[in-house]
Amino acid sequence: MPLTLFEKVWNQHAVRQLPTGQTQLYIGLHLIHEVTSPQAFDMLRARGWTVRAPHRTFATVDHIVPTGSQARPFTDNLAEQMTLALERNCREHKITLFNVESGRQGIVHVIGPELGLTRPGMTIACGDSHTSTHGAFGALAFGIGTSQVRDVLASQCMAMTPLKVRRIEISGHLATGVYAKDVILTVIQRLGIEGGVGYAYEYAGDTISRMSMDERMTICNMSIEGGARVGYVNPDETTIAYLKGRPFAPAGPAFDTAAARWRALASDQDARYDDVVQLNAVEVSPTITWGTNPGQSVGVRDRLPASADTEALAFMGLTSNQPIAGTRIDVAFIGSCTNGRLSDLREAARVLQGRRVAAGVRALVVPGSQAVRAAAEREGLDDVFRSAGFDWRGAGCSMCLAMNPDKLNGREVCASSSNRNFKGRQGSPTGRTLLMSPAMVAAAAVEGAVVDVRELLGVRQ
Amino acid sequence: MSESRILAVSGRAVVLRGPDIDTDRIIPARFLKAVTFDGLEQHVFADDRQALSAAGQRHPFDHPESAGASILVVNKNFGCGSSREHAPQALYRWGIRAVVGESFADIFFSNALMLGLPCVSLSAPHIEALMTAVNGTPSLRVAVDVEHGAVSVTGSVWPVFVPAHAKDALTSGHWDGAGLLLARYEEVDAVASRLPY
């Protein structure tokens, strides 16, 4: 019987049907971080349990880590305490931890792939909703809560109900200045932020096939913003080429054996889907959110909808029918598990080359990992950012969720390459977020307002 | 199993209107900077409450008549966004024992279930009727019957949707499923040993 990748991977990891009717699913890779794990370890201790598969568990510190000075102890005592708790838990349970001294620290969804921990055909769990990112490799990756982190630590399993699968076929070439971020914002705008509840999203089509792994990760990362807990792309030669030589990927003949297996995981040609939708990439333009959820977006040359939600408009200080271009910004943030990878920094730097951040705009770039930061520095990207007036910072989640000192103040408006524009998301209860691609953030930083990046790239419209 | 069966919950209700209330709003990230869940109830909807208070209004969680309420009534896609279990933890610790809504985000729903906090779905017109009834008479008792799939208030009984696994988990007392996952572990080892990685 023809199967989807979802079905193939699910079947391989299904242990049994539980009395509740759910499936007990084995988790091949468990990623943990400092914010959602300490309570899970405490629950484990309270029940006298131990970590079942420490060799399948990897930790890093990303959410609260400062991106200025990372000297220990951290200035923020709470951040220091959380880091100490993670270090203690990892030591006690013999879990590999990539801390700031390791050279391999970074956002959990950036380091998993770049270390080759994330591979096709895996089931992956992490106490973070953007775990869907890892689906870019043809893995089933689930964001979970702390009690489920406890379950995975204790049993290496989760209780899950199979998801339906919606295939999202995207075809056609993306225009210059249009990026994966614009594609996924458009998908969410069309299908709705609740449209994916109960579904895994399979992203397919020639647009996806041409995308790099970084771009596919951007797409899969925001599946959860469309309500889908899981998003994935079928593995192909791009996936295999990315993984070759990564520290935790198989090496030598074992790599070729694995690669053959990975190719066979892709959904079969005549696999059956619960739903199929199509998107023409040619219709996608640089896209920006205007509201307080990631589904509220428009193209850079468009006006806000006439029927825009009044509560969101009031919060944002915008009006229906107004053009989004020209909206003034106070802060520019490039980074996050959505868009904090090397290719994102390259695209932003391309816009910033020879330009300066507008007066009054506070601009920061936060590489997704220490490895991304080092690679960018080898290419001289840090010089481009610094010369333009950007603050070049250490790796972490930073102003995506503002659990470290990087925050908005008051009603500041932030052009952000992150994933959520929820009220208060960037650290100020009244702060305002405009989500867009890293190149668009760079353009907005230069202009001091939302602007079509294609104008700065010299693309004729 | 150490848990208890959850067949029904009843009590006074608090109404929170609006679609797509995300977990950042339920519990802003700055309150996640702690190694325990203790005290989260003090910060539930912190920013929304502060904003309304500054505007001279009162958030439903600040209404005096909401004190002691155990049922939360919401609209659609409640709990979207971040996977933080801190959100249902904060609601539970505040005193909420069941959530009645048009619909729920996936991760919030499963996090709530793990705490024994039922999230039951009611049609939009019935949610509106329930909200109107409760707001008109805050002292009303709302009964959420998980076992039979119904919500009742002042003589009206409406059918609610509870996914089969959640209903089974709650009514059998298996909502904290860790024990189930550790039972028959030889079957887990067998699956693990067959994996090619």
Chai-1 contact restraints between the chains, C-beta under 6 A:
chainA,res_idxA,chainB,res_idxB,connection_type,confidence,min_distance_angstrom,max_distance_angstrom,comment,restraint_id
A,V15,B,E187,contact,1.0,0.0,6.0,A-B,restraint_1
A,V15,B,V188,contact,1.0,0.0,6.0,A-B,restraint_2
A,V15,B,V191,contact,1.0,0.0,6.0,A-B,restraint_3
A,R16,B,E187,contact,1.0,0.0,6.0,A-B,restraint_4
A,L18,B,L180,contact,1.0,0.0,6.0,A-B,restraint_5
A,T20,B,H165,contact,1.0,0.0,6.0,A-B,restraint_6
A,T20,B,D168,contact,1.0,0.0,6.0,A-B,restraint_7
A,T20,B,A169,contact,1.0,0.0,6.0,A-B,restraint_8
A,T20,B,H174,contact,1.0,0.0,6.0,A-B,restraint_9
A,G21,B,A164,contact,1.0,0.0,6.0,A-B,restraint_10
A,G21,B,H165,contact,1.0,0.0,6.0,A-B,restraint_11
A,Q22,B,H165,contact,1.0,0.0,6.0,A-B,restraint_12
A,Q24,B,L181,contact,1.0,0.0,6.0,A-B,restraint_13
A,Y26,B,V191,contact,1.0,0.0,6.0,A-B,restraint_14
A,V35,B,L32,contact,1.0,0.0,6.0,A-B,restraint_15
A,P38,B,V35,contact,1.0,0.0,6.0,A-B,restraint_16
A,Q39,B,F37,contact,1.0,0.0,6.0,A-B,restraint_17
A,L78,B,K33,contact,1.0,0.0,6.0,A-B,restraint_18
A,A85,B,V35,contact,1.0,0.0,6.0,A-B,restraint_19
A,D128,B,S83,contact,1.0,0.0,6.0,A-B,restraint_20
A,S129,B,S82,contact,1.0,0.0,6.0,A-B,restraint_21
A,S129,B,S83,contact,1.0,0.0,6.0,A-B,restraint_22
A,S129,B,I107,contact,1.0,0.0,6.0,A-B,restraint_23
A,G143,B,S83,contact,1.0,0.0,6.0,A-B,restraint_24
A,G143,B,I107,contact,1.0,0.0,6.0,A-B,restraint_25
A,G145,B,S83,contact,1.0,0.0,6.0,A-B,restraint_26
A,G145,B,E85,contact,1.0,0.0,6.0,A-B,restraint_27
A,G145,B,N111,contact,1.0,0.0,6.0,A-B,restraint_28
A,T146,B,E85,contact,1.0,0.0,6.0,A-B,restraint_29
A,S147,B,M114,contact,1.0,0.0,6.0,A-B,restraint_30
A,D151,B,A178,contact,1.0,0.0,6.0,A-B,restraint_31
A,D151,B,L181,contact,1.0,0.0,6.0,A-B,restraint_32
A,A154,B,A178,contact,1.0,0.0,6.0,A-B,restraint_33
A,S155,B,L181,contact,1.0,0.0,6.0,A-B,restraint_34
A,S155,B,L182,contact,1.0,0.0,6.0,A-B,restraint_35
A,C157,B,L181,contact,1.0,0.0,6.0,A-B,restraint_36
A,A159,B,G177,contact,1.0,0.0,6.0,A-B,restraint_37
A,T161,B,H165,contact,1.0,0.0,6.0,A-B,restraint_38
A,E194,B,N77,contact,1.0,0.0,6.0,A-B,restraint_39
A,V197,B,D106,contact,1.0,0.0,6.0,A-B,restraint_40
A,R229,B,D106,contact,1.0,0.0,6.0,A-B,restraint_41
A,R261,B,P196,contact,1.0,0.0,6.0,A-B,restraint_42
A,N293,B,D20,contact,1.0,0.0,6.0,A-B,restraint_43
A,L401,B,A29,contact,1.0,0.0,6.0,A-B,restraint_44
A,M403,B,A29,contact,1.0,0.0,6.0,A-B,restraint_45
A,F422,B,D22,contact,1.0,0.0,6.0,A-B,restraint_46
A,F422,B,D24,contact,1.0,0.0,6.0,A-B,restraint_47
A,G424,B,P28,contact,1.0,0.0,6.0,A-B,restraint_48
A,G424,B,D47,contact,1.0,0.0,6.0,A-B,restraint_49
A,R425,B,D24,contact,1.0,0.0,6.0,A-B,restraint_50
A,P429,B,D47,contact,1.0,0.0,6.0,A-B,restraint_51
